[in-house]
């Protein structure tokens, strides 16, 4: 391979003209606004649904089935669109973009994405790594255990950097560092998982070597022909200068950040004893050896799903307050080995939705909160509300320019915050154990707008059970993983936070309600002082609580308890949390559809059950429902137990039975019908009459028609709530 037009056609004169125009308003800044590729956009879901419906003729008899198939296998954003989106972000309000390969496919189109972005920026007169920044997220090799795939992804980053250096030579530009100079690794939540970061650093160095030597299928013919052997050692050393950035998603780890990052530095120190391993030198990415720093990516989203909103905001506060102590510990280790002392910077991963961070222009308290860090992500807001995204970026830049001093966290305040974190985790875990099995099927209704691998994609890429490592207090101050395993319903996998938040809110139970029991006047005071955005988020999220739909899906006791907690939270925080009346009826309609969807989507009685013993069936039913009260069903066979089944219809956790294999699909459908009818009788006439009319139609829908209508109503509800994403 002799030529590569995207590189060879770069013209020095055209670059100079483009750079002159860019430098008229270059917006060079220390802060980071990072455009990400999270599948949280309402606009994207609506567009993908509309495309799927348009793809099928209106008179097709199997219209719903074909539309659902289109939704499943045709994500909205392919490689080309993601390339265009990335460049547009960096030309617009963002100064950093996330190139996201977590849980991704590795087709040629996607592996070419990094270099295409790098070369496109140069055509705009922008030097990546200097004027704009690219953060490269790779799979966690301890989770996606496909080393060949991970190596190919890392080789794509290395190739992009080599092409960048060749392009700079062609354009007579002296680069300060690589175009892609940071690799971030997700789900680094324990001391053991620091090994995943070190492994990525090792595989990256191997990938650089593999472009020129090794198996023939790995050797890059173009780079081998273009770069003389005498120049390779220097270029490879330059390309190897990348920073490794742990992405932490655990309140225990975040509240012990000095210990975590000191252990990370120590792990890199061990790399000095052998060739081909990352070392503390990787904290210095500039070619002139200046600007040594460590970076931590703090996730507000999946952390909140595992531990609740209160604990996540507290953990963020403790992590940022630990900056000085963390830098002190790393400095001590650096001086011992004669290495440059790194400073610490934070990138906060936050969405627009309140539970996932609440980073929105209408939340000035959240903006002030995140100003204590060094950067924050901008997610679906860029697609849902471009003008609001510009306003948000301006507000964040203005707040950062004021250089506000964060409130001090003294020893007594820290102790109170730690206690609040522990209480928040405990109350959230109690709620999570109750609702997780009923939220888990929701992922089947959410259009996957970004390309993901099904087995480890955006729905399933994560842990099935919240995990609190022992070194951060798991089994003592925080939940014990063994107790959680015992209490966790069998086969239940938590969706990612985007789907969890969307599911909870669409069913009328905003995800921020999970830990409201931890909120008292003292907690409200602490949060108002240290996390000023929490009050704004509660004020914007609680009006979406619909007690009626929560009672249908999760049980009346949970609905009543949550309603009382909402009122107590409103009093403690001095906010108005009156329910938005326009949400009540459509949320209830969706809840009715979802109850039936759970019955249709789950496994039901089949021939294998005919041969199981009574004891086996009882044990399986208890594991699937986490409730021994339903065991009486197993004493009878299908067709002869309606007299038992109907006594359970109004039980608090009756919806769990819809997930069990013990019931036939006919029994589940009858069960849903009877539960909904009993529920309708508890509602005011004005509400129940309209719902009953709709249910008489919906109960006759086939599985595909019902699923498609549920997805359509999901998107309508998102828009009704303000198209704020998930």
C-alpha positions as CSV (number, residue, x, y, z in Angstrom):
1,X,0.0,0.0,0.0
2,X,1.8,3.1,-1.3
3,X,-0.7,5.9,-0.8
4,X,-3.4,7.2,1.6
5,X,-5.3,10.2,0.1
6,X,-6.6,11.4,3.5
7,X,-3.0,11.9,4.6
8,X,-1.3,12.6,1.3
9,X,-3.8,15.2,0.2
10,X,-3.2,17.4,3.3
11,X,-1.9,20.6,1.8
12,X,0.4,22.9,3.9
13,X,-1.0,26.1,2.3
14,X,-4.6,25.0,2.9
15,X,-3.7,24.1,6.4
16,X,-2.2,27.5,7.0
17,X,-5.3,29.2,5.7
18,X,-7.6,27.1,7.9
19,X,-5.4,27.6,10.9
20,X,-5.3,31.3,10.5
21,X,-9.1,31.3,10.5
22,X,-9.2,29.0,13.6
23,X,-6.7,31.1,15.5
24,X,-9.0,34.2,15.2
25,X,-11.0,32.6,18.0
26,X,-9.1,29.5,19.2
27,X,-10.7,29.2,22.6
28,X,-7.7,27.6,24.2
29,X,-8.6,26.8,27.8
30,X,-7.6,24.5,30.7
31,X,-11.2,23.3,31.5
32,X,-12.7,20.4,29.6
33,X,-16.2,20.1,28.1
34,X,-16.3,16.6,26.8
35,X,-18.8,15.5,24.2
36,X,-19.6,11.9,24.7
37,X,-21.4,9.1,22.9
38,X,-23.9,8.0,25.5
39,X,-27.2,6.6,24.1
40,X,-29.3,8.9,26.3
41,X,-30.9,11.3,23.8
42,X,-34.7,11.5,23.5
43,X,-34.3,13.0,20.0
44,X,-32.2,10.0,18.8
45,X,-34.7,7.5,20.2
46,X,-37.6,9.3,18.6
47,X,-35.8,9.5,15.2
48,X,-34.9,5.8,15.3
49,X,-38.5,4.8,16.1
50,X,-39.8,7.0,13.3
51,X,-37.3,5.4,10.8
52,X,-38.3,2.0,11.9
53,X,-42.0,2.7,11.3
54,X,-41.3,4.4,8.0
55,X,-39.4,1.3,6.8
56,X,-42.5,-0.8,6.7
57,X,-45.5,-0.2,4.4
58,X,-48.6,0.9,6.2
59,X,-50.7,-1.9,4.8
60,X,-48.2,-4.7,5.8
61,X,-49.9,-7.4,7.9
62,X,-46.8,-7.9,10.0
63,X,-46.0,-4.2,10.3
64,X,-45.2,-4.3,14.0
65,X,-42.9,-7.3,13.8
66,X,-40.9,-5.7,10.9
67,X,-40.7,-2.4,12.6
68,X,-39.4,-4.0,15.8
69,X,-36.8,-6.0,13.8
70,X,-35.6,-2.8,12.1
71,X,-35.3,-1.2,15.6
72,X,-33.2,-4.1,16.9
73,X,-30.7,-4.3,14.0
74,X,-30.4,-0.8,12.7
75,X,-29.0,1.6,15.3
76,X,-29.5,5.3,14.4
77,X,-25.8,6.3,14.8
78,X,-23.4,4.4,12.6
79,X,-19.7,5.1,12.2
80,X,-20.1,7.9,9.6
81,X,-22.6,9.8,11.8
82,X,-20.5,9.4,14.9
83,X,-17.5,10.8,13.0
84,X,-19.5,13.8,11.8
85,X,-20.9,14.3,15.4
86,X,-17.4,14.2,16.9
87,X,-16.0,16.8,14.5
88,X,-19.1,19.0,15.0
89,X,-18.6,18.8,18.8
90,X,-15.0,19.9,18.5
91,X,-15.9,22.8,16.2
92,X,-18.8,23.8,18.5
93,X,-19.3,24.0,22.2
94,X,-16.9,21.1,23.3
95,X,-13.2,21.2,23.5
96,X,-12.8,17.5,24.0
97,X,-14.5,14.5,22.5
98,X,-14.8,10.9,23.8
99,X,-14.0,8.2,21.2
100,X,-15.9,5.4,22.8
101,X,-15.1,1.8,22.2
102,X,-16.6,0.3,25.4
103,X,-18.8,-2.6,24.4
104,X,-18.4,-1.7,20.7
105,X,-18.1,-3.6,17.5
106,X,-14.7,-3.6,15.8
107,X,-15.7,-3.5,12.1
108,X,-13.3,-1.6,9.8
109,X,-15.6,1.4,9.7
110,X,-15.3,1.8,13.5
111,X,-11.6,1.0,13.7
112,X,-10.9,3.8,11.1
113,X,-12.9,6.3,13.2
114,X,-10.0,7.6,15.3
115,X,-7.6,8.4,12.4
116,X,-10.5,10.0,10.4
117,X,-11.3,12.4,13.2
118,X,-7.6,13.3,13.7
119,X,-7.0,14.0,10.0
120,X,-10.4,15.9,9.7
121,X,-9.4,18.2,12.5
122,X,-6.1,19.0,10.7
123,X,-8.1,19.9,7.6
124,X,-9.9,22.4,9.8
125,X,-6.6,23.9,10.9
126,X,-7.0,22.4,14.4
127,X,-4.1,20.5,16.0
128,X,-5.6,17.6,18.0
129,X,-3.9,17.2,21.4
130,X,-3.2,20.9,21.5
131,X,-6.2,22.9,20.3
132,X,-8.8,20.2,20.9
133,X,-8.6,17.0,22.8
134,X,-9.6,13.3,22.2
135,X,-10.2,11.0,25.1
136,X,-10.2,7.3,24.0
137,X,-12.3,4.9,26.0
138,X,-11.3,1.3,25.7
139,X,-13.0,-1.8,27.0
140,X,-12.1,-3.0,30.5
141,X,-10.2,-6.2,29.7
142,X,-11.3,-7.8,32.9
143,X,-14.9,-7.5,31.6
144,X,-14.6,-7.8,27.8
145,X,-12.2,-10.7,28.0
146,X,-11.3,-10.7,24.3
147,X,-7.7,-9.7,24.1
148,X,-7.5,-9.8,20.3
149,X,-10.4,-7.4,20.1
150,X,-9.0,-5.0,22.7
151,X,-5.6,-5.1,20.9
152,X,-7.1,-4.2,17.6
153,X,-8.9,-1.2,19.2
154,X,-5.6,-0.1,20.8
155,X,-3.8,-0.5,17.5
156,X,-6.4,1.8,15.9
157,X,-5.4,4.5,18.5
158,X,-1.7,3.9,17.9
159,X,-2.1,4.1,14.1
160,X,-4.0,7.3,14.5
161,X,-1.2,8.8,16.5
162,X,1.5,7.6,14.0
163,X,-0.6,9.1,11.1
164,X,-0.8,12.3,13.1
165,X,2.9,12.6,13.5
166,X,3.4,11.9,9.8
167,X,0.8,14.6,8.9
168,X,2.5,17.1,11.2
169,X,5.8,16.5,9.4
170,X,4.1,16.9,6.1
171,X,2.5,20.2,7.3
172,X,5.7,21.4,8.9
173,X,4.0,21.5,12.4
174,X,5.8,20.6,15.6
175,X,3.3,18.7,17.7
176,X,3.4,19.1,21.5
177,X,2.0,15.6,22.2
178,X,0.0,12.9,20.5
179,X,-3.4,13.5,19.0
180,X,-4.8,10.8,21.3
181,X,-2.8,11.1,24.5
182,X,-5.2,9.6,27.0
183,X,-6.8,6.2,27.3
184,X,-9.6,5.7,29.8
185,X,-10.6,2.4,31.3
186,X,-14.1,1.9,32.7
187,X,-15.2,0.3,35.9
188,X,-12.0,0.6,37.9
189,X,-13.5,0.4,41.4
190,X,-11.1,-1.7,43.4
191,X,-7.4,-2.1,44.0
192,X,-7.5,-5.4,42.0
193,X,-9.1,-3.6,39.0
194,X,-6.2,-1.2,38.7
195,X,-4.6,-4.2,37.0
196,X,-7.0,-3.7,34.1
197,X,-5.6,-0.2,33.6
198,X,-2.0,-1.5,33.7
199,X,-3.0,-4.2,31.3
200,X,-4.4,-1.7,28.8
201,X,-1.2,0.3,29.0
202,X,0.8,-2.9,28.3
203,X,-1.4,-3.9,25.4
204,X,-1.1,-0.5,23.9
205,X,2.7,-0.6,23.9
206,X,2.4,-4.1,22.3
207,X,0.0,-2.8,19.7
208,X,2.5,-0.1,18.7
209,X,5.2,-2.8,18.1
210,X,2.7,-5.0,16.4
211,X,2.1,-2.4,13.6
212,X,5.6,-3.1,12.4
213,X,6.5,-6.6,13.6
214,X,4.8,-9.8,14.5
215,X,2.0,-11.8,12.8
216,X,1.5,-10.7,9.2
217,X,-2.2,-9.9,9.7
218,X,-1.3,-7.4,12.4
219,X,1.5,-5.6,10.5
220,X,0.4,-2.2,9.0
221,X,1.6,-2.3,5.4
222,X,1.1,1.4,4.8
223,X,3.0,2.5,8.0
224,X,5.8,0.0,7.4
225,X,6.3,1.4,3.9
226,X,6.0,5.0,4.8
227,X,8.2,5.1,8.0
228,X,11.8,4.1,7.5
229,X,13.2,1.6,10.0
230,X,15.7,4.2,11.2
231,X,12.9,6.5,12.4
232,X,10.6,3.9,13.9
233,X,12.2,3.8,17.4
234,X,11.8,7.5,17.9
235,X,8.2,7.6,16.6
236,X,7.2,4.5,18.6
237,X,8.6,6.1,21.8
238,X,6.6,9.3,21.1
239,X,3.4,7.4,20.3
240,X,3.9,5.4,23.6
241,X,3.5,8.6,25.6
242,X,-0.1,8.3,26.6
243,X,-1.8,8.8,30.0
244,X,-3.9,6.1,31.5
245,X,-7.1,7.4,33.1
246,X,-9.2,5.2,35.5
247,X,-12.9,5.6,35.2
248,X,-14.3,5.1,38.7
249,X,-18.0,4.2,39.3
250,X,-18.0,3.2,43.0
251,X,-18.8,5.4,46.0
252,X,-16.4,3.4,48.2
253,X,-13.5,4.0,45.8
254,X,-14.4,7.6,45.3
255,X,-14.6,8.3,49.0
256,X,-11.1,6.7,49.3
257,X,-9.6,8.4,46.3
258,X,-6.1,9.0,47.9
259,X,-5.7,5.3,48.6
260,X,-6.9,4.3,45.1
261,X,-4.6,6.7,43.2
262,X,-1.6,6.0,45.4
263,X,-2.0,2.3,44.7
264,X,-2.3,3.2,41.0
265,X,1.0,5.1,41.1
266,X,2.6,2.2,42.9
267,X,1.3,-0.2,40.3
268,X,3.0,1.9,37.6
269,X,6.2,2.0,39.6
270,X,6.5,-1.7,39.2
271,X,6.6,-1.2,35.4
272,X,10.0,0.3,35.8
273,X,11.4,-3.1,36.6
274,X,10.7,-4.6,33.2
275,X,10.4,-3.7,29.5
276,X,7.1,-3.1,27.8
277,X,5.1,-2.0,30.8
278,X,3.5,1.4,31.6
279,X,5.4,3.5,34.2
280,X,4.9,6.8,36.1
281,X,6.5,8.5,33.0
282,X,3.0,8.0,31.4
283,X,1.7,10.8,33.6
284,X,3.8,13.1,31.3
285,X,2.5,13.1,27.8
286,X,4.1,16.2,26.3
287,X,7.1,15.5,24.2
288,X,9.1,18.2,26.0
289,X,8.5,16.5,29.4
290,X,6.3,19.2,30.9
291,X,2.8,19.1,32.4
292,X,2.9,16.0,34.5
293,X,-0.5,15.1,35.8
294,X,-2.9,12.3,36.7
295,X,-6.5,12.3,35.7
296,X,-9.5,10.5,37.2
297,X,-12.8,10.1,35.4
298,X,-15.6,10.2,38.0
299,X,-18.9,8.7,36.8
300,X,-22.1,10.1,38.3
301,X,-24.4,7.8,36.4
302,X,-23.6,4.2,37.0
303,X,-22.5,5.1,40.5
304,X,-25.9,6.5,41.2
305,X,-27.5,3.3,39.9
306,X,-25.5,1.2,42.2
307,X,-25.6,3.4,45.3
308,X,-28.2,6.1,44.9
309,X,-28.2,9.8,44.2
310,X,-27.4,10.9,47.8
311,X,-24.4,8.6,48.2
312,X,-23.1,9.6,44.7
313,X,-23.2,13.3,45.4
314,X,-21.5,12.7,48.7
315,X,-18.8,10.5,47.1
316,X,-18.1,13.2,44.5
317,X,-17.8,15.8,47.3
318,X,-15.3,13.6,49.2
319,X,-13.3,12.8,46.0
320,X,-12.9,16.4,45.0
321,X,-12.1,17.5,48.6
322,X,-9.3,14.9,48.6
323,X,-7.4,16.5,45.8
324,X,-4.6,17.9,48.0
325,X,-4.2,14.7,50.0
326,X,-4.1,12.6,46.8
327,X,-1.4,14.9,45.2
328,X,0.6,14.8,48.5
329,X,0.7,11.0,48.4
330,X,1.6,10.7,44.8
331,X,4.3,13.4,45.3
332,X,5.9,11.4,48.0
333,X,6.2,8.3,45.7
334,X,7.4,10.4,42.8
335,X,10.2,12.0,44.8
336,X,11.4,8.6,46.0
337,X,12.1,7.5,42.4
338,X,13.1,10.9,41.1
339,X,10.1,11.3,38.9
340,X,8.2,14.5,38.1
341,X,5.5,15.2,40.6
342,X,2.0,14.9,39.1
343,X,-0.9,17.2,39.8
344,X,-4.5,15.8,39.8
345,X,-7.4,16.7,37.5
346,X,-10.9,15.4,37.5
347,X,-13.4,14.8,34.6
348,X,-17.0,14.4,35.8
349,X,-19.2,12.1,33.7
350,X,-22.7,13.5,34.1
351,X,-25.8,13.4,32.0
352,X,-28.6,16.0,31.7
353,X,-31.1,13.8,33.6
354,X,-31.1,14.6,37.3
355,X,-30.3,11.1,38.5
356,X,-27.3,10.9,36.2
357,X,-25.8,14.2,37.2
358,X,-28.3,16.9,36.3
359,X,-25.8,18.9,34.2
360,X,-28.3,21.4,32.7
361,X,-28.4,25.2,32.3
362,X,-31.5,25.3,34.5
363,X,-29.4,23.8,37.4
364,X,-26.9,26.6,38.4
365,X,-26.2,24.7,41.7
366,X,-25.1,21.6,39.7
367,X,-22.9,23.9,37.6
368,X,-21.3,25.4,40.7
369,X,-20.9,21.9,42.1
370,X,-19.0,20.6,39.1
371,X,-16.8,23.7,38.9
372,X,-14.8,22.1,41.7
373,X,-13.5,19.7,39.2
374,X,-11.6,20.4,35.9
375,X,-14.1,19.2,33.4
376,X,-17.5,17.7,32.8
377,X,-19.2,15.7,30.0
378,X,-21.9,16.9,27.8
379,X,-24.1,14.1,26.7
380,X,-27.6,13.8,25.0
381,X,-28.3,17.5,25.5
382,X,-26.3,18.2,22.4
383,X,-28.9,16.4,20.3
384,X,-32.0,17.1,22.3
385,X,-31.5,20.8,22.7
386,X,-28.5,22.3,20.8
387,X,-29.3,25.9,21.9
388,X,-29.5,24.8,25.6
389,X,-26.2,22.9,25.1
390,X,-24.6,26.2,24.0
391,X,-26.2,28.0,27.0
392,X,-24.9,25.3,29.4
393,X,-21.4,25.4,28.0
394,X,-21.4,29.2,28.4
395,X,-22.7,29.0,31.9
396,X,-20.0,26.4,32.9
397,X,-17.2,28.5,31.3
398,X,-18.4,31.6,33.1
399,X,-18.7,29.8,36.5
400,X,-15.2,28.3,36.0
401,X,-13.8,31.8,35.2
402,X,-15.0,33.0,38.6
403,X,-12.6,30.4,40.1
404,X,-14.9,29.7,43.1
405,X,-13.4,28.2,46.2
406,X,-15.1,24.9,47.2
407,X,-16.6,24.8,50.7
408,X,-14.1,23.3,53.2
409,X,-14.7,19.7,54.3
410,X,-13.3,19.5,57.9
411,X,-12.9,16.4,59.9
412,X,-16.3,16.6,61.6
413,X,-18.0,17.5,58.3
414,X,-16.3,14.6,56.6
415,X,-17.4,12.2,59.3
416,X,-21.0,13.4,58.8
417,X,-20.8,13.0,55.1
418,X,-19.4,9.5,55.3
419,X,-22.3,8.6,57.6
420,X,-24.7,10.1,55.1
421,X,-23.1,8.1,52.3
422,X,-23.5,4.9,54.2
423,X,-27.1,5.6,55.1
424,X,-27.8,6.5,51.4
425,X,-26.3,3.3,50.2
426,X,-28.3,1.2,52.7
427,X,-31.7,2.8,51.8
428,X,-31.0,2.7,48.0
429,X,-30.0,-0.9,48.3
430,X,-33.3,-1.8,50.0
431,X,-35.2,-0.1,47.2
432,X,-33.0,-1.6,44.5
433,X,-33.6,-5.1,45.8
434,X,-37.3,-4.4,45.6
435,X,-37.6,-2.9,42.1
436,X,-34.6,-4.3,40.1
437,X,-36.4,-7.5,38.9
438,X,-39.3,-5.4,37.6
439,X,-37.0,-2.8,35.9
440,X,-34.7,-5.3,34.3
441,X,-37.1,-6.2,31.4
442,X,-37.4,-2.5,30.5
443,X,-34.2,-2.7,28.4
444,X,-36.1,-4.6,25.7
445,X,-38.2,-1.6,25.0
446,X,-35.5,1.0,24.7
447,X,-34.2,1.6,21.1
448,X,-30.4,1.1,21.1
449,X,-29.4,4.2,19.2
450,X,-25.7,3.5,19.3
451,X,-23.9,0.4,17.9
452,X,-23.2,-2.0,20.7
453,X,-22.4,-5.7,21.0
454,X,-25.4,-7.5,22.3
455,X,-23.7,-9.6,25.0
456,X,-21.7,-6.7,26.4
457,X,-23.4,-3.7,25.1
458,X,-25.1,-0.7,26.7
459,X,-27.8,-2.8,28.1
460,X,-25.8,-5.5,29.8
461,X,-22.3,-4.2,30.1
462,X,-21.9,-4.0,33.8
463,X,-22.4,-6.0,37.0
464,X,-25.6,-7.8,37.8
465,X,-25.2,-6.9,41.5
466,X,-23.8,-3.7,43.1
467,X,-20.3,-4.4,44.5
468,X,-18.5,-2.9,47.4
469,X,-14.9,-4.1,47.7
470,X,-13.7,-5.0,51.2
471,X,-10.9,-2.4,51.1
472,X,-13.6,0.4,50.9
473,X,-15.7,-1.0,53.7
474,X,-17.7,-3.7,51.9
475,X,-19.1,-6.1,54.5
476,X,-18.6,-3.5,57.3
477,X,-19.9,0.1,56.7
478,X,-21.1,-0.8,53.2
479,X,-23.2,-3.9,52.0
480,X,-21.6,-7.3,51.9
481,X,-21.5,-8.8,48.5
482,X,-22.3,-12.2,49.9
483,X,-25.5,-10.8,51.5
484,X,-26.4,-9.1,48.3
485,X,-26.0,-12.3,46.3
486,X,-28.3,-14.1,48.7
487,X,-31.0,-11.4,48.5
488,X,-30.7,-10.8,44.7
489,X,-33.3,-12.4,42.6
490,X,-31.9,-15.1,40.4
491,X,-31.2,-14.2,36.8
492,X,-31.7,-10.4,37.3
493,X,-29.2,-8.2,35.5
494,X,-29.3,-4.5,36.1
495,X,-29.4,-2.5,32.9
496,X,-27.0,0.4,32.5
497,X,-27.9,3.6,34.3
498,X,-29.5,5.2,31.2
499,X,-32.0,2.4,30.8
500,X,-32.5,2.1,34.6
501,X,-33.3,5.8,34.9
502,X,-35.5,5.9,31.9
503,X,-37.4,2.8,33.1
504,X,-38.0,4.1,36.6
505,X,-39.1,7.5,35.5
506,X,-41.3,6.3,32.7
507,X,-43.1,4.0,35.2
508,X,-43.7,7.0,37.5
509,X,-41.0,6.3,40.0
510,X,-38.1,8.8,39.4
511,X,-34.8,7.1,40.2
512,X,-33.9,9.8,42.7
513,X,-36.6,8.6,45.0
514,X,-34.7,5.4,45.8
515,X,-32.8,6.9,48.8
516,X,-35.1,9.6,50.0
517,X,-35.5,7.7,53.3
518,X,-31.9,8.9,54.1
519,X,-32.9,12.5,53.9
520,X,-33.6,14.4,57.2
521,X,-32.9,18.0,58.1
522,X,-29.3,17.4,58.9
523,X,-28.7,15.6,55.6
524,X,-30.5,18.4,53.8
525,X,-28.2,20.9,55.4
526,X,-25.1,19.0,54.4
527,X,-26.2,18.5,50.9
528,X,-27.2,22.1,50.5
529,X,-23.7,23.2,51.6
530,X,-21.7,20.6,49.8
531,X,-23.9,19.5,46.8
532,X,-26.0,22.6,46.0
533,X,-27.4,20.9,42.9
534,X,-29.2,18.2,44.8
535,X,-32.0,20.5,45.8
536,X,-32.6,21.6,42.2
537,X,-32.6,18.0,40.9
538,X,-35.1,16.9,43.5
539,X,-37.3,19.9,42.6
540,X,-37.2,18.9,38.9
541,X,-37.6,15.1,39.3
542,X,-40.2,14.5,42.0
543,X,-43.1,16.1,40.1
544,X,-42.7,13.1,37.7
545,X,-43.7,10.7,40.6
546,X,-47.0,9.1,39.8
547,X,-48.3,7.1,42.8
548,X,-51.0,5.3,40.8
549,X,-48.7,3.7,38.3
550,X,-46.1,2.8,41.0
551,X,-48.8,1.0,42.9
552,X,-49.7,-1.1,39.8
553,X,-46.2,-2.2,39.0
554,X,-44.3,-2.1,42.3
555,X,-47.1,-2.4,44.9
556,X,-49.2,-0.1,47.0
557,X,-47.0,-0.2,50.1
558,X,-44.0,1.1,48.1
559,X,-46.2,3.7,46.4
560,X,-47.5,5.0,49.7
561,X,-44.1,5.0,51.4
562,X,-42.5,6.8,48.5
563,X,-45.3,9.4,48.5
564,X,-44.6,10.2,52.2
565,X,-40.9,10.4,51.5
566,X,-41.4,12.8,48.7
567,X,-43.4,15.1,51.1
568,X,-40.7,14.8,53.8
569,X,-38.0,15.6,51.2
570,X,-40.0,18.6,50.0
571,X,-40.3,19.9,53.6
572,X,-36.6,19.3,54.3
573,X,-35.4,21.0,51.1
574,X,-38.1,23.7,50.8
575,X,-39.1,22.7,47.3
576,X,-42.4,22.3,45.5
577,X,-42.9,18.7,44.4
578,X,-46.5,18.7,43.3
579,X,-47.2,16.0,40.7
580,X,-47.5,17.2,37.1
581,X,-51.1,16.3,36.4
582,X,-50.5,16.0,32.7
583,X,-48.2,13.0,33.3
584,X,-50.6,10.9,35.4
585,X,-52.9,9.4,32.7
586,X,-50.2,8.7,30.1
587,X,-47.9,7.2,32.7
588,X,-50.7,4.9,34.0
589,X,-51.4,3.8,30.4
590,X,-47.8,2.9,29.9
591,X,-47.7,1.0,33.2
592,X,-50.6,-1.1,32.0
593,X,-48.8,-1.9,28.8
594,X,-45.6,-2.7,30.7
595,X,-47.3,-5.1,33.1
596,X,-48.5,-7.1,30.1
597,X,-45.2,-6.7,28.3
598,X,-43.4,-8.3,31.3
599,X,-45.8,-11.3,31.0
600,X,-45.2,-11.7,27.3
601,X,-41.4,-11.1,27.5
602,X,-40.6,-13.5,30.3
603,X,-40.3,-17.3,30.0
604,X,-43.4,-19.2,30.9
605,X,-44.4,-22.8,31.7
606,X,-43.2,-25.2,29.0
607,X,-42.7,-28.9,28.5
608,X,-39.6,-29.1,30.7
609,X,-41.7,-28.0,33.7
610,X,-43.9,-31.0,33.3
611,X,-41.1,-33.3,34.4
612,X,-39.8,-31.2,37.4
613,X,-40.6,-32.3,41.0
614,X,-42.7,-30.2,43.4
615,X,-39.6,-29.3,45.4
616,X,-37.6,-28.2,42.3
617,X,-40.5,-26.0,41.2
618,X,-40.9,-24.4,44.6
619,X,-37.2,-23.7,44.9
620,X,-37.1,-22.1,41.4
621,X,-40.2,-20.0,42.1
622,X,-38.7,-18.7,45.3
623,X,-35.4,-17.9,43.5
624,X,-37.2,-16.1,40.7
625,X,-39.5,-14.0,43.0
626,X,-37.4,-13.8,46.2
627,X,-40.7,-14.6,48.0
628,X,-41.7,-17.8,49.7
629,X,-45.4,-16.7,49.9
630,X,-46.0,-17.8,46.3
631,X,-45.0,-21.4,47.0
632,X,-48.6,-22.6,47.3
633,X,-49.0,-22.2,43.5
634,X,-46.7,-25.2,43.0
635,X,-49.1,-27.6,44.8
636,X,-51.5,-27.4,41.8
637,X,-50.9,-27.9,38.1
638,X,-51.7,-25.2,35.4
639,X,-55.5,-25.2,34.7
640,X,-56.4,-26.3,38.2
641,X,-55.1,-23.5,40.4
642,X,-56.9,-20.3,39.5
643,X,-58.6,-20.4,42.9
644,X,-55.0,-20.0,44.4
645,X,-53.7,-17.6,41.8
646,X,-56.5,-15.0,42.1
647,X,-55.8,-14.7,45.9
648,X,-52.3,-13.4,45.0
649,X,-53.3,-10.8,42.4
650,X,-53.4,-7.9,44.8
651,X,-50.3,-9.0,46.8
652,X,-47.6,-6.3,47.3
653,X,-45.1,-8.2,45.1
654,X,-47.5,-9.9,42.8
655,X,-45.9,-8.5,39.7
656,X,-42.9,-10.7,40.4
657,X,-45.0,-13.7,39.4
658,X,-45.1,-12.5,35.8
659,X,-41.3,-13.1,35.6
660,X,-41.6,-16.7,36.8
661,X,-41.6,-19.8,34.6
662,X,-44.1,-21.5,36.9
663,X,-47.0,-19.7,35.2
664,X,-48.3,-20.5,31.7
665,X,-48.6,-17.5,29.4
666,X,-52.4,-17.9,29.6
667,X,-52.3,-17.6,33.4
668,X,-50.1,-14.6,33.2
669,X,-52.4,-12.8,30.8
670,X,-55.4,-13.5,33.0
671,X,-53.4,-12.4,36.0
672,X,-52.5,-9.1,34.4
673,X,-56.1,-8.5,33.4
674,X,-57.4,-9.2,36.9
675,X,-54.7,-7.1,38.6
676,X,-55.4,-4.1,36.3
677,X,-59.1,-4.4,36.9
678,X,-58.7,-4.4,40.6
679,X,-56.3,-1.5,40.4
680,X,-58.7,0.6,38.2
681,X,-61.3,0.3,40.9
682,X,-59.1,2.1,43.4
683,X,-58.7,5.2,41.1
684,X,-60.9,8.2,40.8
685,X,-63.7,7.8,38.2
686,X,-62.4,10.6,36.0
687,X,-59.1,8.7,35.6
688,X,-60.3,5.1,35.6
689,X,-62.9,5.5,32.9
690,X,-60.4,6.6,30.3
691,X,-57.9,4.0,31.3
692,X,-60.5,1.3,31.3
693,X,-61.5,2.2,27.7
694,X,-57.9,2.0,26.6
695,X,-57.2,-1.2,28.4
696,X,-60.2,-2.9,26.6
697,X,-58.3,-2.2,23.4
698,X,-54.8,-2.9,24.5
699,X,-55.5,-6.2,26.1
700,X,-56.4,-7.6,22.6
701,X,-53.1,-6.6,21.1
702,X,-50.7,-9.3,19.9
703,X,-47.2,-9.4,21.4
704,X,-45.5,-7.4,18.7
705,X,-48.3,-4.8,18.4
706,X,-48.2,-4.4,22.2
707,X,-44.4,-4.0,22.3
708,X,-44.4,-1.4,19.5
709,X,-47.1,0.6,21.2
710,X,-45.2,0.5,24.5
711,X,-42.1,1.9,22.7
712,X,-44.2,4.6,21.1
713,X,-45.8,5.6,24.4
714,X,-42.3,5.6,26.0
715,X,-41.0,8.2,23.5
716,X,-44.2,10.3,23.9
717,X,-43.8,10.3,27.6
718,X,-40.1,11.4,27.3
719,X,-41.2,14.3,25.1
720,X,-44.0,15.2,27.6
721,X,-41.4,15.4,30.4
722,X,-39.4,17.9,28.3
723,X,-37.2,15.7,26.1
724,X,-34.5,15.9,28.7
725,X,-32.9,12.5,27.8
726,X,-32.3,9.6,30.1
